[in-house]
Amino acid sequence: MKKFDESSPLISFPCHFPIKVIGGDDQDFYDATETIMIKHNQEFHPENLKKNSSKKGNYIALTLNLKVDSQKELDAIYNDFSRNNHFKFVL
């Protein structure tokens, strides 16, 4: 069994990385998603998102497949989603 080397990166950049965001199924949620994507120069096409609704339809999960060039860029995107009150969870 190969030993884990803490000095080697877990992700090789650039890469495509999926981020799932969960929030209320309303226009503010979609607008906040678009704003964050544009801020980070990510293309935002609602038709390219994977969407799943909750059983009662109160929440929606969007899976965004992002092209990221560095860990710093990925961290900044996660931070923006995490700090915005339209998102309940960011995975």
C-alpha positions, 0 to 999 in steps of 0.5 A: 500500500502506498503511503500518503504524502502530505506534501503532494497536492490532492488536486492537480490544476487546472482541472474541472471541479464539481461544486454543489450548492443548496438553497431556496428554490427562488430567483434570488438563489439563481441570481446569487449563483450567477453573480458569484460565477461571473465574479470568478470569470466562470461561464454560467449557463443555467441549461448546463447545471445539474438541478435536483429539487427536494421532495417538498420543492422548498430547496434546490441543489445545483451542481456546477462543474467549474474549470479552476486553475489553482487552489487559491481560485477554488478556495475563493469560490467556496468562500464566496458561496459560503458567505452568502446567505442564499446558500444553505450548504456548499459541498 
